[in-house]
Structure formats: structure tokens, C-alpha cells
């Protein structure tokens, strides 16, 4: 019985380190959200134009009620994109521009979005806290 307690006590430093790491990443993501270069209003229009709402729910984008991909509500607060990519504006731009280069098996289509268009989309998405 003592060994169970000892094992639990031994895990506490690891849990603290893991929690601290998650907090550090999350605070860095939120701090960087303010640095998003792009036109958020144009990004909102581009998200509609490219039909992103066919797969995703996106607040502020007309008719964006898709259920194929995840809801993008609060995307700026998430730690990861696509379950594997740290959530930074730069990584989100990369994901939008060439999702299959990051995750070859993804259902996310390559829509031939330019980097400048993706920056505008990201500017809108990072407002969704």
C-alpha cells in the first residue's frame, strides 16, 4: 500500500512540470495573437468566399455551420492546431496554405489560398476568443 502512495508522490513533480509547460505555451499563444498581421475583416470575407463554413462553424462568417471539421470558435485559445501543430499565427497560416504538407492524411483540402489571404483569415480567426 505504501508503494502506491510513494508512486503518487513521485508523479507530483512531473505533473507540475507538465502543467507549467502547458501554461507557458498557452500564454505564449495568447501573447502572439496580438501580433497577427493581416486584415481581419478581409479574412472574414475570405473564409466565406473559400467556403470554409461548409466544414467548420465560424462565428462572424455567414452560413458557416459545418460539422465536418472542428468549430473554429475560440481557436485562438487552443494549444494545438490539427492535433499536432503548436497554435501560432505562423503555423495557422502554414496549415491553411498547405495542410497536406503538415498532415498528409488530413481531410482539410488544399484550396490554393495564398499566404497573404491566409494571414487575413488568421487575423479574423485569432479574434475568436
Contact map, one row per residue, 1 for C-alpha under 8 A:
111110000000000000000000000000000000000000000000000000000000000000000000000000000000000000000000000000000000000000000000000000000
111111000000000000000000000000000000000000000000000000000000000000000000000000000000000000000000000000000000000000000000000000000
111111100000000000000000000000000000000000000000000000000000000000000000000000000000000000000000000000000000000000000000000000000
111111110000000000000000000000000000000000000000000000000000000000000000000000000000000000000000000000000000000000000000000000000
111111111000000000000000000000000000000000000000000000000000000000000000000000000000000000000000000000000000000000000000000000000
011111111100000000000000000000000000000000000000000000000000000000000000000000000000000000000000000000000000000000000000000000000
001111111110000000000000000000000000000000000000000000000000000000000000000000000000000000000000000000000000000000000000000000000
000111111111000000000000000000000000000000000000000000000000000000000000000000000000000000000000000000000000000000000000000000000
000011111111000000000000000000000000000000000000000000000000000000000000000000000000000000000000000000000000000000000000000000000
000001111111110000000000000000000000000000000000000000000000000000000000000000000000000000000000000000000000000000000000000000000
000000111111111000000000000000000000000000000000000000000000000000000000000000000000000000000000000000000000000000000000000000000
000000011111111100000000000000000000000000000000000000000000000000000000000000000000000000000000000000000000000000000000000000000
000000000111111110000000000000000000000000000000000000000000000000000000000000000000000000000000000000000000000000000000000000000
000000000111111111000000000000000000000000000000000000000000000000000000000000000000000000000000000000000000000000000000000000000
000000000011111111100000000000000000000000000000000000000000000000000000000000000000000000000000000000000000000000000000000000000
000000000001111111110000000000000000000000000000000000000000000000000000000000000000000000000000000000000000000000000000000000000
000000000000111111111000000000000000000000000000000000000000000000000000000000000000000000000000000000000000000000000000000000000
000000000000011111111100000000000000000000000000000000000000000000000000000000000000000000000000000000000000000000000000000000000
000000000000001111111110000000000000000000000000000000000000000000000000000000000000000000000000000000000000000000000000000000000
000000000000000111111111000000000000000000000000000000000000000000000000000000000000000000000000000000000000000000000000000000000
000000000000000011111111100000000000000000000000000000000000000000000000000000000000000000000000000000000000000000000000000000000
000000000000000001111111110000000000000000000000000000000000000000000000000000100000000000000000000000000000000000000000000000000
000000000000000000111111111000000000000000000000000000000000000000000000000000000000000000000000000000000000000000000000000000000
000000000000000000011111111100000000000000000000000000000000000000000000000000000000000000000000000000000000000000000000000000000
000000000000000000001111111110000000000000000000000000000000000000000000000000100000000000000000000000000000000000000000000000000
000000000000000000000111111111000000000000000000000000000000000000000000000011100000000000000000000000000000000000000000000000000
000000000000000000000011111111100000000000000000000000000000000000000000000000000000000000000000000000000000000000000000000000000
000000000000000000000001111111110000000000000000000000000000000000000000000000000000000000000000000000000000000000000000000000000
000000000000000000000000111111111000000000000000000000000000000000000000000110100000001100000000000000000000000000000000000000000
000000000000000000000000011111111100000000000000000000000000000000000000000110000000000000000000000000000000000000000000000000000
000000000000000000000000001111111110000000000000000000000000000000000000000000000000000000000000000000000000000000000000000000000
000000000000000000000000000111111111000000000000000000000000000000000000000000000000000110000000000000000000000000000000000000000
000000000000000000000000000011111111000000000000000000000000000000000000000100000000000110000000000000000000000000000000000001000
000000000000000000000000000001111111000000000000000000000000000000000000000000000000000000000000000000000000000000000000000000000
000000000000000000000000000000111111100000000000000000000000000000000000000000000000000000000000000000000000000000000000000000000
000000000000000000000000000000011111110000000000000000000000000000000000000000000000000010000000000000000000000000000010011001000
000000000000000000000000000000000011111000000000000000000000000000000000000000000000000000000000000000000000000000000011001000000
000000000000000000000000000000000001111100100000000000000000000000000000000000000000000000000000000000000000000000010011111000000
000000000000000000000000000000000000111111100000000000000000000000000000000000000000000000000000000000000000000000000011101100000
000000000000000000000000000000000000011111110000000000000000000000000000000000000000000000000000000000000000000000000001111110100
000000000000000000000000000000000000001111111000000000000000000000000000000000000000000000000000000000000000000000000001000100000
000000000000000000000000000000000000001111111100000000000000000000000000000000000000000000000000000000000000000000000001100000000
000000000000000000000000000000000000011111111110000000000000000000000000000000000000000000000000000000000000000000001111111100000
000000000000000000000000000000000000000111111111000000000001100000000000000000000000000000000000000000000000000000000001100100000
000000000000000000000000000000000000000011111111100000000000100000000000000000000000000000000000000000000000000000000000000000000
000000000000000000000000000000000000000001111111110000000000000000000000000000000000000000000000000000000000000000001001100000000
000000000000000000000000000000000000000000111111111110000000100000000000000000000000000000000000000000000000000000000000100000000
000000000000000000000000000000000000000000011111111110000000110100000000000000000000000000000000000000000000000000000000000000000
000000000000000000000000000000000000000000001111111100000000000000000000000000000000000000000000000000000000000000000000000000000
000000000000000000000000000000000000000000000111111100000000000000000000000000000000000000000000000000000000001000000000000000000
000000000000000000000000000000000000000000000011111111100000000000000000000000000000000000000000000000000000000000000000000000000
000000000000000000000000000000000000000000000011111111110000000100000000000000000000000000000000000000000000000000000000000000000
000000000000000000000000000000000000000000000011001111111100111111000000000000000000000000000000000000000000000000000000000000000
000000000000000000000000000000000000000000000000001111110000000111110000000000000000000000000000000000000000000000000000000000000
000000000000000000000000000000000000000000000000001111111000000111111100000000000000000000000000000000000000000000000000000000000
000000000000000000000000000000000000000000000000000111111100000111111111000000000000000000000000000000000000000000000000000000000
000000000000000000000000000000000000000000000000000010111110000111100111100000000000000000000000000000000000000000000000000000000
000000000000000000000000000000000000000000000000000010011111100110000011100000000000000000000000000000000000000000000000000000000
000000000000000000000000000000000000000000000000000000001111100100000001100000000000000000000000000000000000000000000000000000010
000000000000000000000000000000000000000000010000000000000111110000000000000000000000000000000000000000000000000000000000000000000
000000000000000000000000000000000000000000011011000010000111111100000000000000000000000000000000000000000000000000000000000000000
000000000000000000000000000000000000000000000001000010000001111100000000000000000000000000000000000000000000000000000000000000000
000000000000000000000000000000000000000000000000000010000000111110000000000000000000000000000000000000000000000000000000000000000
000000000000000000000000000000000000000000000001000111111110111111000000000000000000000000000000000000000000000000000000000000000
000000000000000000000000000000000000000000000000000011111100001111100000000000000000000000000000000000000000000000000000000000000
000000000000000000000000000000000000000000000000000011111000000111111010000000000000000000000000000000000000000000000000000000000
000000000000000000000000000000000000000000000000000001111000000011111110000000000000000000000000000000000000000000000000000000000
000000000000000000000000000000000000000000000000000001110000000001111100000000000000000000000000000000000000000000000000000000000
000000000000000000000000000000000000000000000000000000110000000001111110000000000000000000000000000000000001000000000000000000000
000000000000000000000000000000000000000000000000000000111000000000111111000000000000000000000000000000000000000000000000000000000
000000000000000000000000000000000000000000000000000000011100000001101111100000000000000000000000000000000000000000000000000000000
000000000000000000000000000000000000000000000000000000011110000000000111111000000000000000000000000000000000000000000000000010010
000000000000000000000000000000000000000000000000000000001110000000000011111000000000000000000000000000000000000000000000000000011
000000000000000000000000000000000000000000000000000000000000000000000001111111000000000000000000000000000000000000000000000001011
000000000000000000000000000000000000000000000000000000000000000000000001111111000000000000000000000000000000000000000000000011011
000000000000000000000000000011001000000000000000000000000000000000000000011111000000001000000000000000000000000000000000000011111
000000000000000000000000010011000000000000000000000000000000000000000000011111100000000000000000000000000000000000000000000000001
000000000000000000000000010000000000000000000000000000000000000000000000011111111000001000000000000000000000000000000000000000000
000000000000000000000100110010000000000000000000000000000000000000000000000011111000011000000000000000000000000000000000000000000
000000000000000000000000000000000000000000000000000000000000000000000000000001111111111000000000000000000000000000000000000000000
000000000000000000000000000000000000000000000000000000000000000000000000000001111111111000010000000000000000000000000000000000000
000000000000000000000000000000000000000000000000000000000000000000000000000000011111100000000000000000000000000000000000000000000
000000000000000000000000000000000000000000000000000000000000000000000000000000011111100000000000000000000000000000000000000000000
000000000000000000000000000000000000000000000000000000000000000000000000000000011111110000000000000000000000000000000000000000000
000000000000000000000000000000000000000000000000000000000000000000000000000000011111111000100000000000000000000000000000000000000
000000000000000000000000000000000000000000000000000000000000000000000000000000111001111100100000000000000000000000000000000000000
000000000000000000000000000010000000000000000000000000000000000000000000000101111000111110110000000000000000000000000000000000000
000000000000000000000000000010011000000000000000000000000000000000000000000000000000011111110000000000000000000000000000000000000
000000000000000000000000000000011001000000000000000000000000000000000000000000000000001111111000000000000000000000000010010001000
000000000000000000000000000000000000000000000000000000000000000000000000000000000000000111111100000000000000000000000000000000000
000000000000000000000000000000000000000000000000000000000000000000000000000000000000111111111110000000000000000000000000000000000
000000000000000000000000000000000000000000000000000000000000000000000000000000001000001111111111000000000000000000000000010000000
000000000000000000000000000000000000000000000000000000000000000000000000000000000000000011111111100000000000000000100110010000000
000000000000000000000000000000000000000000000000000000000000000000000000000000000000000001111111111000000000000000100000000000000
000000000000000000000000000000000000000000000000000000000000000000000000000000000000000000111111111001000000000000000000000000000
000000000000000000000000000000000000000000000000000000000000000000000000000000000000000000011111111000000000010010000100000000000
000000000000000000000000000000000000000000000000000000000000000000000000000000000000000000001111111000000000011111100100000000000
000000000000000000000000000000000000000000000000000000000000000000000000000000000000000000000111111111000000010100000000000000000
000000000000000000000000000000000000000000000000000000000000000000000000000000000000000000000111111111110101110000000000000000000
000000000000000000000000000000000000000000000000000000000000000000000000000000000000000000000000011111111101110000000000000000000
000000000000000000000000000000000000000000000000000000000000000000000000000000000000000000000000011111110000000000000000000000000
000000000000000000000000000000000000000000000000000000000000000000000000000000000000000000000010011111110000000000000000000000000
000000000000000000000000000000000000000000000000000000000000000000000000000000000000000000000000001111111100000000000000000000000
000000000000000000000000000000000000000000000000000000000000000000000000000000000000000000000000001111111100000000000000000000000
000000000000000000000000000000000000000000000000000000000000000000000000000000000000000000000000000100111110000000000000000000000
000000000000000000000000000000000000000000000000000000000000000000000000000000000000000000000000001100111111100000000000000000000
000000000000000000000000000000000000000000000000000000000000000000000000000000000000000000000000000000001111100000000000000000000
000000000000000000000000000000000000000000000000000000000000000000001000000000000000000000000000001100000111110000000000000000000
000000000000000000000000000000000000000000000000000000000000000000000000000000000000000000000000001100000111111000000000000000000
000000000000000000000000000000000000000000000000000000000000000000000000000000000000000000000001111100000001111110000000000000000
000000000000000000000000000000000000000000000000010000000000000000000000000000000000000000000000100000000000111110000000000000000
000000000000000000000000000000000000000000000000000000000000000000000000000000000000000000000000110000000000011111000000000000000
000000000000000000000000000000000000000000000000000000000000000000000000000000000000000000000001100000000000011111101100000000000
000000000000000000000000000000000000000000000000000000000000000000000000000000000000000000000000100000000000000111111100000000000
000000000000000000000000000000000000000000000000000000000000000000000000000000000000000000001100100000000000000011111110000000000
000000000000000000000000000000000000010000000000000000000000000000000000000000000000000000000000000000000000000001111111000000000
000000000000000000000000000000000000000000100100000000000000000000000000000000000000000000000000000000000000000011111111100000000
000000000000000000000000000000000000000000100000000000000000000000000000000000000000000000001001100000000000000011111111110000000
000000000000000000000000000000000001111000100000000000000000000000000000000000000000000010001000000000000000000000111111111000000
000000000000000000000000000000000000111111110100000000000000000000000000000000000000000000000000000000000000000000011111111100000
000000000000000000000000000000000000011101110110000000000000000000000000000000000000000000000000000000000000000000001111111110000
000000000000000000000000000000000001010100100000000000000000000000000000000000000000000010011000000000000000000000000111111111000
000000000000000000000000000000000001111100100000000000000000000000000000000000000000000000000000000000000000000000000011111111100
000000000000000000000000000000000000001110110000000000000000000000000000000000000000000000000000000000000000000000000001111111110
000000000000000000000000000000000000000100000000000000000000000000000001001100000000000000000000000000000000000000000000111111110
000000000000000000000000000000001001000000000000000000000000000000000000011100000000000010000000000000000000000000000000011111111
000000000000000000000000000000000000000100000000000000000000000000000000000100000000000000000000000000000000000000000000001111111
000000000000000000000000000000000000000000000000000000000010000000000001111100000000000000000000000000000000000000000000000111111
000000000000000000000000000000000000000000000000000000000000000000000000111110000000000000000000000000000000000000000000000001111
